């Protein structure tokens, strides 16, 4: 799913920066009655794909024939319905919580408790979007829309469909009903079925300019110093979602610690390496940030070393092993140690 951060969930966010051209493209297609009924909105994670999808869905559902852009006021009743997952003409398909985590939610509801956003954020979700959830789109589309208006389906993300889910979404794309928009969010469209790609219009969002990422950090994390903002911009590669996640998890400090360990190869500290790996493997969020910072370090240093071949091989090894960790249950701490030793030997 597109990166979600505290206070700026895509369904709640009325502010989108850096994608004015794409907004205009969607608006002009609507205005000229040439709007394709299925779209793939692609680009790296955390740049605003889901925010754009929700913005366009809200615009269509608001049914304003005199609009001159995609903006819908947060005070608009459509905005409130979408934000509260309550609009009858919007269907959102995404990974659901695992059965174990669902039981926790049900137990909390039955006991009259309400899980906080932080507690909900810690709950584990399924590895894939369930095929039954995809098939529910057909049931949704058989119902008549309210006020004879548009219906919108957002899939966030289409990358998280397994083979059965991909085939199910393909059947929906083959014959979409009148005044229905399908918005498929993808972080890596090259891995999608060619038949899905062929049935959709494409909207490829580029990484945000550094000045836009910095501006958004000031907007959403006003407590950050300009020094921290500069460091976060440098490691976020045009993704405001990543920049905010990095800010909230002290990724800059982790990157600095990582640099000291690797560049201290002549005074190699096994204790520091093991301590870093242990802290980074303690939970999923810590592991994710460590993984991101390790790959970022290798990428940043590829052009600053004479050992380009060796570092490229270390990169390939890291990618391969990280992929194996994601597919099978390996010891994350030991894997991190192995990857870092390999990088240290390559620098």
Secondary structure, DSSP 8 states (H G I E B T S, - for coil): -----TT--GGG-----S-HHHHHHHHHHHHTT---SEEEEE-STTSSHHHHHHHHHHHHHHT-TT-SSS---TTSHHHHHHHTT--TTEEEE---B-HHHHHHHHHHHHTT----HHHHHHS-B-SSB-HHHHHHHHHHHHS--GGG--EEEEEETGGGB-HHHHHHHHHHHHT--TTEEEEEEES-GGGS-HHHHHTSEEEE-----HHHHHHHHHHH-TTS-HHHHHHHHHHHTT-HHHHHHHHHTTHHHHHHHHHHHHHTGGG--HHHHHHHHHHHTSSHHHHHHHHHHHHHHHHHHGGG-S-HHHHHHHHHHHHHHHHHHHHS---HHHHHHHHHHHHHHH-
